[in-house]
Amino acid sequence: MKQLLDYIPLIVFFTVWTLDERVINIAGFDYTLGGIFSAAEFLVVTSILVYGGIFLVQKRLDKMQVVTLVVVILACLPTIYFRNTDYLKWKAPVVNWIFAAVFLGSRFVSDKSAIEHMMGHTVDAPKHVWHTLNTVWILFFIVLGAVNLAVAFTLSESMWINFKVRGNLIITFIFVFAQMPYLAKYITEEEQEEEQSSSTTSPP
């Protein structure tokens, strides 16, 4: 559910971008709806509303949500003000590289790596497994950031936006799914231990 909420601003961004630019009147003010700059404005507003709502309900935001919100604001505001998409093109690379830095830094500030904090409550894997996965995620974020940067500055706006919305989601899904066989052993072992525990404690 949380992951779906995180994608709402991006979906709104893409939807507004696909609209043909048109001038609409709102309370006596003319507003140009549609196109990249209107989409950037909606991205800022929607991000603030979504993450603000999450904060009101949960009383907190996780590190990735804070990073995403801050970078969205810092990338979109100059894009809107200067009418220059170069600022927005740096958003995805910077977010991914910050995530890489967070995952790397987690090794030194906690006894648990970032990936173990994220998945440790569902998978009971040994430390060396979490260490390996954390390293893999660091490399993934670095590479994905570089790919986003290359796509943003070498391909057309249409291809960039479609990759930003769809390509990143598909690549991340494949990457996460590819880790399942590696973790399946520990998920199975945990389930077996729970079954054995329940069978020994259940009344005859």
N, CA, C and O of each residue as an XYZ file, in Angstrom:
816
protein
N       0.826     -1.202      0.000
C       0.000      0.000      0.000
C       0.863      1.256      0.000
O       0.589      2.203     -0.738
N       1.905      1.264      0.827
C       2.792      2.426      0.905
C       3.453      2.689     -0.440
O       3.583      3.838     -0.862
N       3.878      1.601     -1.123
C       4.532      1.752     -2.413
C       3.586      2.375     -3.439
O       4.007      3.164     -4.284
N       2.299      2.012     -3.356
C       1.317      2.589     -4.276
C       1.143      4.081     -4.018
O       1.035      4.865     -4.961
N       1.118      4.472     -2.764
C       1.004      5.888     -2.430
C       2.198      6.673     -2.958
O       2.049      7.803     -3.423
N       3.389      6.068     -2.882
C       4.596      6.730     -3.360
C       4.533      7.032     -4.855
O       5.169      7.976     -5.325
N       3.770      6.235     -5.603
C       3.696      6.411     -7.053
C       2.598      7.377     -7.487
O       2.533      7.741     -8.661
N       1.736      7.798     -6.568
C       0.654      8.706     -6.932
C       1.173     10.009     -7.557
O       0.670     10.409     -8.606
N       2.174     10.693     -6.942
C       2.669     11.937     -7.573
C       3.209     11.706     -8.979
O       3.010     12.537     -9.865
N       3.891     10.581     -9.189
C       4.459     10.291    -10.510
C       3.357     10.034    -11.529
O       3.465     10.452    -12.682
N       2.296      9.347    -11.110
C       1.170      9.082    -12.003
C       0.477     10.388    -12.384
O       0.120     10.598    -13.544
N       0.291     11.269    -11.388
C      -0.316     12.576    -11.661
C       0.565     13.378    -12.603
O       0.068     14.009    -13.536
N       1.874     13.356    -12.365
C       2.836     14.045    -13.232
C       2.689     13.578    -14.679
O       2.604     14.396    -15.595
N       2.660     12.272    -14.876
C       2.571     11.708    -16.223
C       1.238     12.073    -16.877
O       1.196     12.413    -18.060
N       0.157     12.003    -16.111
C      -1.171     12.304    -16.645
C      -1.261     13.750    -17.121
O      -1.773     14.019    -18.207
N      -0.764     14.679    -16.310
C      -0.810     16.096    -16.684
C       0.095     16.350    -17.880
O      -0.253     17.136    -18.760
N       1.246     15.700    -17.924
C       2.178     15.887    -19.045
C       1.560     15.464    -20.370
O       1.832     16.079    -21.401
N       0.738     14.428    -20.360
C       0.137     13.931    -21.600
C      -0.951     14.848    -22.147
O      -1.316     14.739    -23.318
N      -1.473     15.750    -21.317
C      -2.536     16.640    -21.769
C      -1.997     17.693    -22.739
O      -0.893     18.208    -22.557
N      -2.777     18.004    -23.757
C      -2.426     19.117    -24.629
C      -2.543     20.409    -23.832
O      -3.494     20.601    -23.074
N      -1.570     21.285    -24.013
C      -1.578     22.530    -23.246
C      -2.818     23.355    -23.578
O      -3.148     23.567    -24.745
N      -3.494     23.814    -22.532
C      -4.680     24.647    -22.700
C      -4.751     25.632    -21.547
O      -4.291     25.336    -20.444
N      -5.315     26.781    -21.792
C      -5.462     27.798    -20.761
C      -6.848     27.657    -20.142
O      -7.861     27.707    -20.840
N      -6.877     27.482    -18.831
C      -8.142     27.396    -18.117
C      -8.204     28.538    -17.098
O      -7.179     29.027    -16.625
N      -9.410     28.940    -16.781
C      -9.594     30.038    -15.831
C     -10.034     29.488    -14.486
O     -11.058     28.812    -14.384
N      -9.238     29.787    -13.439
C      -9.540     29.320    -12.091
C      -9.659     30.537    -11.191
O      -8.673     31.219    -10.912
N     -10.878     30.800    -10.739
C     -11.141     31.924     -9.827
C     -10.576     33.233    -10.372
O     -10.013     34.038     -9.631
N     -10.739     33.431    -11.691
C     -10.304     34.680    -12.300
C      -8.857     34.686    -12.761
O      -8.397     35.671    -13.338
N      -8.122     33.583    -12.511
C      -6.722     33.501    -12.931
C      -6.602     32.498    -14.079
O      -7.199     31.421    -14.051
N      -5.821     32.876    -15.083
C      -5.560     31.968    -16.201
C      -4.417     31.032    -15.844
O      -3.375     31.459    -15.346
N      -4.630     29.752    -16.105
C      -3.597     28.752    -15.805
C      -3.418     27.854    -17.021
O      -4.394     27.388    -17.609
N      -2.168     27.616    -17.391
C      -1.871     26.728    -18.510
C      -1.741     25.304    -18.000
O      -0.787     24.965    -17.300
N      -2.712     24.476    -18.358
C      -2.739     23.076    -17.925
C      -2.190     22.187    -19.031
O      -2.547     22.341    -20.199
N      -1.322     21.259    -18.654
C      -0.738     20.341    -19.624
C       0.697     20.703    -19.952
O       1.105     21.858    -19.825
N       1.462     19.699    -20.379
C       2.861     19.944    -20.701
C       3.775     19.734    -19.517
O       3.314     19.457    -18.410
N       5.064     19.863    -19.743
C       6.066     19.487    -18.759
C       6.073     20.409    -17.538
O       6.255     19.944    -16.413
N       5.876     21.713    -17.752
C       5.969     22.637    -16.618
C       4.730     22.559    -15.732
O       4.828     22.658    -14.509
N       3.590     22.386    -16.340
C       2.369     22.158    -15.556
C       2.489     20.847    -14.791
O       2.083     20.764    -13.632
N       3.045     19.825    -15.434
C       3.234     18.527    -14.770
C       4.164     18.665    -13.573
O       3.934     18.046    -12.534
N       5.215     19.473    -13.710
C       6.143     19.694    -12.601
C       5.437     20.372    -11.434
O       5.690     20.041    -10.276
N       4.556     21.314    -11.734
C       3.790     21.985    -10.675
C       2.880     21.003     -9.943
O       2.784     21.023     -8.715
N       2.223     20.156    -10.702
C       1.354     19.149    -10.088
C       2.173     18.134     -9.296
O       1.710     17.628     -8.274
N       3.384     17.832     -9.758
C       4.243     16.890     -9.042
C       4.592     17.417     -7.657
O       4.560     16.670     -6.679
N       4.925     18.705     -7.572
C       5.251     19.316     -6.282
C       4.050     19.282     -5.348
O       4.155     18.840     -4.204
N       2.912     19.750     -5.840
C       1.713     19.839     -5.001
C       1.268     18.444     -4.550
O       0.963     18.234     -3.376
N       1.232     17.495     -5.489
C       0.780     16.142     -5.147
C       1.733     15.476     -4.171
O       1.292     14.775     -3.260
N       3.029     15.680     -4.346
C       4.013     15.091     -3.434
C       3.830     15.621     -2.018
O       3.880     14.860     -1.051
N       3.617     16.928     -1.901
C       3.409     17.528     -0.583
C       2.137     16.980      0.053
O       2.118     16.679      1.247
N       1.070     16.850     -0.743
C      -0.198     16.339     -0.212
C      -0.076     14.877      0.215
O      -0.537     14.502      1.293
N       0.547     14.050     -0.635
C       0.665     12.613     -0.333
C       1.549     12.382      0.879
O       1.151     11.686      1.813
N       2.747     12.959      0.874
C       3.662     12.721      1.988
C       3.209     13.454      3.252
O       3.466     13.000      4.367
N       2.535     14.587      3.067
C       1.949     15.257      4.224
C       0.863     14.407      4.849
O       0.758     14.329      6.073
N       0.040     13.758      4.004
C      -0.996     12.869      4.507
C      -0.419     11.668      5.227
O      -0.911     11.266      6.281
N       0.638     11.092      4.646
C       1.299      9.950      5.287
C       1.852     10.352      6.650
O       1.752      9.599      7.619
N       2.441     11.558      6.712
C       3.012     12.028      7.982
C       1.921     12.232      9.027
O       2.118     11.902     10.196
N       0.786     12.765      8.624
C      -0.309     12.995      9.571
C      -0.845     11.677     10.119
O      -1.220     11.592     11.289
N      -0.880     10.646      9.269
C      -1.419      9.348      9.696
C      -0.394      8.563     10.508
O      -0.719      8.007     11.557
N       0.856      8.518     10.015
C       1.880      7.687     10.651
C       2.741      8.450     11.653
O       3.497      7.844     12.412
N       2.629      9.771     11.657
C       3.445     10.637     12.529
C       4.928     10.600     12.165
O       5.777     11.039     12.941
N       5.229     10.075     10.983
C       6.626     10.013     10.552
C       6.682      9.699      9.063
O       5.718      9.202      8.480
N       7.831      9.998      8.458
C       8.140      9.570      7.099
C       9.434      8.777      7.160
O      10.323      9.100      7.947
N       9.547      7.743      6.337
C      10.819      7.023      6.330
C      11.847      7.819      5.530
O      11.505      8.775      4.835
N      13.107      7.412      5.639
C      14.200      8.185      5.032
C      14.013      8.362      3.534
O      14.259      9.444      3.003
N      13.581      7.312      2.849
C      13.428      7.392      1.404
C      12.328      8.369      1.010
O      12.450      9.073      0.008
N      11.269      8.413      1.786
C      10.195      9.357      1.497
C      10.654     10.796      1.711
O      10.309     11.682      0.930
N      11.425     11.026      2.760
C      11.958     12.368      3.025
C      12.876     12.795      1.889
O      12.768     13.915      1.388
N      13.779     11.908      1.479
C      14.706     12.214      0.385
C      13.934     12.529     -0.889
O      14.220     13.516     -1.568
N      12.953     11.686     -1.214
C      12.166     11.886     -2.433
C      11.448     13.220     -2.419
O      11.474     13.946     -3.413
N      10.804     13.556     -1.308
C      10.066     14.812     -1.216
C      10.987     16.013     -1.354
O      10.677     16.951     -2.090
N      12.108     15.996     -0.661
C      13.043     17.131     -0.704
C      13.599     17.318     -2.118
O      13.664     18.440     -2.620
N      14.000     16.213     -2.759
C      14.574     16.329     -4.107
C      13.520     16.760     -5.122
O      13.824     17.519     -6.042
N      12.290     16.289     -4.965
C      11.199     16.728     -5.849
C      11.054     18.243     -5.777
O      10.978     18.914     -6.807
N      11.016     18.777     -4.568
C      10.857     20.227     -4.399
C      12.055     20.982     -4.969
O      11.883     21.976     -5.674
N      13.259     20.517     -4.668
C      14.469     21.211     -5.124
C      14.639     21.128     -6.637
O      15.229     22.025     -7.239
N      14.130     20.062     -7.261
C      14.254     19.911     -8.714
C      13.139     20.642     -9.457
O      13.363     21.216    -10.523
N      11.936     20.616     -8.885
C      10.785     21.172     -9.592
C      10.699     22.692     -9.515
O      10.338     23.341    -10.497
N      11.024     23.263     -8.367
C      10.867     24.712     -8.224
C      11.722     25.503     -9.221
O      11.196     26.409     -9.868
N      13.024     25.198     -9.373
C      13.782     25.933    -10.405
C      13.332     25.588    -11.825
O      13.410     26.427    -12.722
N      12.859     24.348    -12.031
C      12.320     23.979    -13.344
C      11.146     24.881    -13.699
O      11.049     25.383    -14.819
N      10.261     25.079    -12.737
C       9.067     25.905    -12.945
C       9.442     27.376    -13.098
O       8.933     28.063    -13.983
N      10.322     27.848    -12.242
C      10.675     29.281    -12.245
C      11.465     29.677    -13.491
O      11.164     30.686    -14.130
N      12.483     28.872    -13.834
C      13.350     29.215    -14.963
C      12.861     28.625    -16.295
O      13.434     28.895    -17.351
N      11.778     27.804    -16.224
C      11.265     27.152    -17.428
C      12.383     26.365    -18.123
O      12.574     26.456    -19.336
N      13.103     25.604    -17.323
C      14.235     24.810    -17.817
C      14.123     23.394    -17.253
O      14.196     23.210    -16.038
N      13.950     22.402    -18.110
C      13.743     21.025    -17.647
C      15.020     20.344    -17.174
O      14.960     19.245    -16.623
N      16.175     20.973    -17.378
C      17.431     20.348    -16.945
C      17.427     20.063    -15.448
O      17.970     19.051    -15.007
N      16.824     20.940    -14.675
C      16.770     20.731    -13.228
C      15.962     19.470    -12.897
O      16.358     18.672    -12.046
N      14.843     19.307    -13.572
C      13.989     18.155    -13.322
C      14.654     16.861    -13.772
O      14.427     15.803    -13.186
N      15.477     16.947    -14.816
C      16.155     15.756    -15.329
C      17.157     15.189    -14.326
O      17.502     14.009    -14.389
N      17.622     16.026    -13.404
C      18.572     15.554    -12.396
C      17.884     14.881    -11.213
O      18.552     14.277    -10.374
N      16.544     14.978    -11.135
C      15.836     14.450     -9.972
C      16.075     12.962     -9.777
O      16.549     12.551     -8.718
N      15.758     12.147    -10.775
C      15.879     10.681    -10.636
C      17.320     10.238    -10.361
O      17.537      9.417     -9.470
N      18.318     10.758    -11.104
C      19.695     10.370    -10.778
C      20.094     10.720     -9.348
O      20.694      9.900     -8.654
N      19.764     11.930     -8.905
C      20.152     12.362     -7.563
C      19.464     11.511     -6.500
O      20.103     11.094     -5.534
N      18.157     11.248     -6.669
C      17.434     10.412     -5.704
C      18.077      9.030     -5.605
O      18.304      8.525     -4.505
N      18.369      8.426     -6.746
C      18.977      7.090     -6.731
C      20.347      7.105     -6.073
O      20.684      6.186     -5.326
N      21.130      8.123     -6.337
C      22.472      8.179     -5.748
C      22.423      8.466     -4.252
O      23.272      7.988     -3.500
N      21.443      9.238     -3.822
C      21.276      9.452     -2.383
C      20.875      8.148     -1.707
O      21.364      7.829     -0.623
N      19.971      7.386     -2.356
C      19.589      6.081     -1.816
C      20.820      5.175     -1.697
O      20.985      4.470     -0.702
N      21.679      5.201     -2.718
C      22.906      4.400     -2.673
C      23.768      4.807     -1.484
O      24.334      3.957     -0.796
N      23.862      6.114     -1.247
C      24.661      6.614     -0.122
C      24.046      6.195      1.210
O      24.767      5.853      2.148
N      22.703      6.222      1.296
C      22.026      5.802      2.528
C      22.279      4.324      2.799
O      22.588      3.944      3.928
N      22.150      3.495      1.777
C      22.387      2.057      1.946
C      23.841      1.792      2.326
O      24.124      0.916      3.143
N      24.759      2.549      1.733
C      26.171      2.388      2.080
C      26.427      2.849      3.510
O      27.110      2.167      4.274
N      25.885      3.993      3.865
C      26.108      4.537      5.198
C      25.492      3.698      6.300
O      25.963      3.720      7.437
N      24.429      2.950      5.967
C      23.762      2.135      6.991
C      24.683      1.080      7.582
O      24.464      0.614      8.700
N      25.703      0.709      6.840
C      26.657     -0.285      7.349
C      27.446      0.240      8.538
O      27.889     -0.528      9.392
N      27.617      1.550      8.585
C      28.508      2.132      9.576
C      27.775      2.788     10.753
O      28.388      3.095     11.775
N      26.472      2.999     10.605
C      25.736      3.694     11.669
C      24.762      2.786     12.404
O      24.114      3.219     13.357
N      24.652      1.540     11.978
C      23.705      0.631     12.618
C      24.213     -0.800     12.499
O      25.019     -1.117     11.624
N      23.729     -1.655     13.389
C      24.094     -3.054     13.300
C      23.307     -3.766     12.213
O      23.595     -4.916     11.879
N      22.309     -3.076     11.659
C      21.530     -3.618     10.551
C      21.714     -2.738      9.323
O      21.709     -1.511      9.416
N      21.875     -3.378      8.176
C      21.957     -2.624      6.930
C      20.570     -2.110      6.558
O      19.567     -2.535      7.130
N      20.523     -1.191      5.596
C      19.249     -0.598      5.197
C      18.279     -1.646      4.674
O      17.089     -1.593      4.986
N      18.765     -2.593      3.887
C      17.871     -3.603      3.324
C      17.325     -4.517      4.415
O      16.193     -4.990      4.312
N      18.112     -4.774      5.457
C      17.615     -5.587      6.564
C      16.546     -4.826      7.343
O      15.573     -5.422      7.805
N      16.721     -3.523      7.490
C      15.687     -2.722      8.142
C      14.386     -2.787      7.355
O      13.301     -2.800      7.936
N      14.500     -2.827      6.023
C      13.321     -2.833      5.168
C      12.626     -4.190      5.133
O      11.397     -4.259      5.133
N      13.408     -5.273      5.103
C      12.837     -6.597      4.861
C      13.038     -7.581      6.002
O      12.521     -8.698      5.962
N      13.788     -7.170      7.021
C      14.128     -8.095      8.097
C      12.946     -8.623      8.879
O      13.020     -9.694      9.481
N      11.836     -7.861      8.874
C      10.659     -8.308      9.618
C       9.895     -9.404      8.898
O       9.033    -10.051      9.492
N      10.205     -9.621      7.612
C       9.514    -10.661      6.852
C      10.414    -11.838      6.493
O       9.920    -12.924      6.189
N      11.725    -11.634      6.525
C      12.670    -12.687      6.151
C      13.726    -12.812      7.237
O      14.366    -11.823      7.595
N      13.915    -14.006      7.761
C      14.900    -14.249      8.814
C      16.167    -14.825      8.182
O      16.411    -16.030      8.232
N      16.961    -13.945      7.594
C      18.182    -14.363      6.899
C      19.408    -13.997      7.729
O      19.358    -13.059      8.525
N      20.516    -14.732      7.551
C      21.746    -14.412      8.292
C      22.369    -13.102      7.824
O      22.022    -12.570      6.770
N      23.291    -12.598      8.628
C      23.893    -11.288      8.372
C      24.588    -11.212      7.020
O      24.497    -10.198      6.328
N      25.288    -12.291      6.640
C      26.043    -12.213      5.383
C      25.106    -12.082      4.176
O      25.484    -11.516      3.150
N      23.897    -12.601      4.303
C      22.924    -12.468      3.220
C      22.475    -11.013      3.094
O      22.411    -10.470      1.992
N      22.166    -10.388      4.228
C      21.763     -8.985      4.209
C      22.900     -8.099      3.712
O      22.670     -7.128      2.992
N      24.117     -8.435      4.096
C      25.276     -7.657      3.642
C      25.405     -7.731      2.123
O      25.651     -6.723      1.461
N      25.237     -8.928      1.580
C      25.331     -9.108      0.131
C      24.218     -8.358     -0.582
O      24.465     -7.655     -1.562
N      22.999     -8.506     -0.095
C      21.861     -7.817     -0.711
C      22.013     -6.307     -0.632
O      21.690     -5.600     -1.586
N      22.499     -5.811      0.488
C      22.691     -4.365      0.642
C      23.687     -3.850     -0.392
O      23.490     -2.783     -0.974
N      24.760     -4.613     -0.618
C      25.761     -4.232     -1.624
C      25.148     -4.226     -3.017
O      25.415     -3.330     -3.817
N      24.334     -5.221     -3.300
C      23.669     -5.312     -4.603
C      22.751     -4.118     -4.819
O      22.704     -3.557     -5.913
N      22.013     -3.724     -3.766
C      21.129     -2.564     -3.877
C      21.921     -1.275     -4.083
O      21.487     -0.395     -4.826
N      23.067     -1.160     -3.439
C      23.912      0.027     -3.647
C      24.310      0.140     -5.116
O      24.196      1.206     -5.721
N      24.779     -0.974     -5.683
C      25.171     -0.984     -7.092
C      23.981     -0.695     -8.000
O      24.102      0.009     -9.003
N      22.834     -1.251     -7.630
C      21.619     -1.024     -8.427
C      21.263      0.455     -8.477
O      20.980      0.991     -9.549
N      21.275      1.115     -7.331
C      20.930      2.537     -7.295
C      21.934      3.379     -8.077
O      21.554      4.331     -8.758
N      23.209      3.028     -7.979
C      24.234      3.775     -8.718
C      24.010      3.640    -10.219
O      24.023      4.636    -10.943
N      23.807      2.422    -10.683
C      23.607      2.168    -12.110
C      22.300      2.782    -12.601
O      22.263      3.396    -13.667
N      21.222      2.618    -11.824
C      19.930      3.172    -12.245
C      19.995      4.693    -12.327
O      19.390      5.295    -13.214
N      20.723      5.315    -11.408
C      20.895      6.756    -11.475
C      21.623      7.181    -12.734
O      21.249      8.164    -13.374
N      22.671      6.437    -13.093
C      23.438      6.748    -14.299
C      22.589      6.551    -15.559
O      22.658      7.348    -16.494
N      21.795      5.491    -15.572
C      20.904      5.228    -16.718
C      19.885      6.344    -16.865
O      19.632      6.810    -17.976
N      19.293      6.778    -15.748
C      18.320      7.874    -15.787
C      18.951      9.154    -16.310
O      18.328      9.897    -17.068
N      20.179      9.407    -15.905
C      20.867     10.616    -16.364
C      21.107     10.559    -17.867
O      20.891     11.542    -18.574
N      21.559      9.395    -18.355
C      21.823      9.233    -19.785
C      20.542      9.369    -20.599
O      20.529     10.025    -21.640
N      19.472      8.752    -20.125
C      18.191      8.826    -20.834
C      17.682     10.266    -20.871
O      17.205     10.733    -21.905
N      17.785     10.964    -19.748
C      17.244     12.321    -19.642
C      17.926     13.292    -20.594
O      17.274     14.159    -21.177
N      19.239     13.148    -20.752
C      19.983     14.149    -21.517
C      20.355     13.711    -22.929
O      20.959     14.486    -23.670
N      20.008     12.491    -23.314
C      20.355     12.045    -24.672
C      19.137     11.692    -25.511
O      19.218     11.695    -26.739
N      18.015     11.388    -24.876
C      16.823     11.000    -25.624
C      15.794     12.139    -25.625
O      15.971     13.155    -24.953
N      14.733     11.947    -26.382
C      13.694     12.969    -26.483
C      12.929     13.102    -25.181
O      12.997     12.227    -24.317
N      12.197     14.204    -25.042
C      11.403     14.415    -23.836
C      10.390     13.293    -23.639
O      10.178     12.831    -22.518
N       9.770     12.862    -24.721
C       8.769     11.806    -24.630
C       9.373     10.503    -24.123
O       8.802      9.843    -23.255
N      10.530     10.135    -24.667
C      11.186      8.895    -24.243
C      11.672      9.010    -22.805
O      11.611      8.047    -22.041
N      12.148     10.183    -22.446
C      12.604     10.407    -21.066
C      11.455     10.259    -20.075
O      11.590      9.563    -19.068
N      10.328     10.907    -20.352
C       9.187     10.839    -19.438
C       8.657      9.409    -19.331
O       8.350      8.938    -18.236
N       8.551      8.721    -20.467
C       8.054      7.348    -20.435
C       8.995      6.430    -19.668
O       8.542      5.538    -18.951
N      10.294      6.637    -19.812
C      11.249      5.837    -19.045
C      11.153      6.184    -17.570
O      11.215      5.300    -16.715
N      11.003      7.457    -17.270
C      10.916      7.932    -15.891
C       9.734      7.288    -15.168
O       9.844      6.903    -14.004
N       8.603      7.175    -15.870
C       7.378      6.665    -15.243
C       7.283      5.146    -15.346
O       6.974      4.474    -14.362
N       7.547      4.605    -16.534
C       7.348      3.175    -16.752
C       8.639      2.378    -16.646
O       8.676      1.323    -16.013
N       9.695      2.887    -17.265
C      10.948      2.142    -17.308
C      11.526      1.868    -15.928
O      11.939      0.747    -15.633
N      11.555      2.893    -15.083
C      12.088      2.714    -13.729
C      11.289      1.691    -12.938
O      11.852      0.880    -12.203
N       9.956      1.740    -13.098
C       9.094      0.800    -12.383
C       9.350     -0.633    -12.837
O       9.455     -1.542    -12.014
N       9.449     -0.829    -14.145
C       9.677     -2.175    -14.689
C      11.034     -2.706    -14.259
O      11.148     -3.855    -13.832
N      12.069     -1.871    -14.371
C      13.419     -2.303    -14.002
C      13.484     -2.655    -12.521
O      14.078     -3.667    -12.147
N      12.875     -1.821    -11.676
C      12.886     -2.088    -10.229
C      12.125     -3.366     -9.906
O      12.560     -4.150     -9.062
N      10.991     -3.582    -10.570
C      10.204     -4.793    -10.343
C      11.016     -6.039    -10.711
O      11.049     -7.012     -9.957
N      11.663     -5.999    -11.865
C      12.485     -7.147    -12.296
C      13.625     -7.379    -11.322
O      13.929     -8.520    -10.973
N      14.253     -6.303    -10.884
C      15.369     -6.413     -9.952
C      14.937     -7.039     -8.630
O      15.613     -7.926     -8.108
N      13.807     -6.575     -8.089
C      13.299     -7.134     -6.827
C      12.893     -8.587     -7.015
O      13.202     -9.430     -6.173
N      12.207     -8.886     -8.107
C      11.752    -10.248     -8.367
C      12.928    -11.208     -8.516
O      12.845    -12.369     -8.116
N      14.030    -10.712     -9.100
C      15.213    -11.562     -9.298
C      15.855    -11.980     -7.982
O      16.593    -12.965     -7.942
N      15.585    -11.249     -6.907
C      16.164    -11.585     -5.603
C      15.361    -12.651     -4.854
O      15.846    -13.234     -3.884
N      14.140    -12.897     -5.308
C      13.264    -13.820     -4.589
C      13.839    -15.231     -4.465
O      13.760    -15.823     -3.389
N      14.422    -15.794     -5.548
C      15.011    -17.141     -5.389
C      16.121    -17.172     -4.333
O      16.287    -18.168     -3.629
N      16.873    -16.085     -4.231
C      17.959    -16.008     -3.253
C      17.421    -15.989     -1.824
O      18.036    -16.542     -0.913
N      16.253    -15.338     -1.637
C      15.663    -15.221     -0.308
C      14.662    -16.329      0.002
O      14.293    -16.526      1.160
N      14.222    -17.052     -1.027
C      13.176    -18.064     -0.841
C      13.571    -19.109      0.190
O      12.732    -19.554      0.974
N      14.826    -19.502      0.198
C      15.310    -20.507      1.141
C      15.041    -20.082      2.582
O      14.607    -20.889      3.404
N      15.299    -18.827      2.877
C      15.157    -18.342      4.246
C      13.693    -18.105      4.602
O      13.300    -18.246      5.760
N      12.895    -17.747      3.613
C      11.462    -17.610      3.855
C      10.868    -18.967      4.174
O      10.050    -19.099      5.084
N      11.286    -19.985      3.414
C      10.799    -21.347      3.633
C      11.223    -21.869      4.988
O      10.423    -22.467      5.708
N      12.483    -21.645      5.339
C      12.989    -22.111      6.632
C      12.242    -21.453      7.776
O      11.945    -22.104      8.778
N      11.933    -20.162      7.639
C      11.209    -19.449      8.686
C       9.802    -20.017      8.845
O       9.319    -20.180      9.966
N       9.143    -20.318      7.725
C       7.797    -20.879      7.780
C       7.808    -22.253      8.433
O       6.916    -22.582      9.215
N       8.841    -23.070      8.104
C       8.941    -24.406      8.693
C       9.150    -24.322     10.198
O       8.575    -25.102     10.958
N       9.988    -23.356     10.628
C      10.232    -23.198     12.057
C       8.959    -22.776     12.786
O       8.696    -23.223     13.902
N       8.165    -21.903     12.140
C       6.920    -21.475     12.766
C       5.931    -22.634     12.870
O       5.214    -22.757     13.863
N       5.895    -23.494     11.827
C       4.998    -24.640     11.852
C       5.405    -25.623     12.945
O       4.556    -26.164     13.654
N       6.744    -25.853     13.076
C       7.231    -26.771     14.104
C       6.945    -26.214     15.494
O       6.606    -26.964     16.409
N       7.083    -24.896     15.650
C       6.842    -24.269     16.923
C       5.371    -24.393     17.319
O       5.049    -24.679     18.473
N       4.496    -24.176     16.358
C       3.058    -24.258     16.657
C       2.616    -25.683     16.961
O       1.716    -25.902     17.772
N       3.266    -26.669     16.294
C       2.888    -28.048     16.513
C       3.345    -28.546     17.880
O       2.687    -29.396     18.481
N       4.473    -28.021     18.378
C       4.972    -28.466     19.675
C       4.251    -27.781     20.824
O       4.222    -28.292     21.944
N       3.667    -26.617     20.539
C       2.974    -25.884     21.616
C       1.477    -26.132     21.609
O       0.797    -25.777     22.571
N       0.945    -26.729     20.554
C      -0.493    -26.953     20.482
C      -0.900    -28.112     21.408
O      -0.126    -29.051     21.595
N      -2.098    -28.051     21.982
C      -2.543    -29.113     22.913
C      -2.767    -30.423     22.174
O      -3.092    -30.401     20.987
N      -2.599    -31.599     22.858
C      -2.769    -32.896     22.211
C      -4.229    -33.149     21.892
O      -4.568    -34.197     21.342
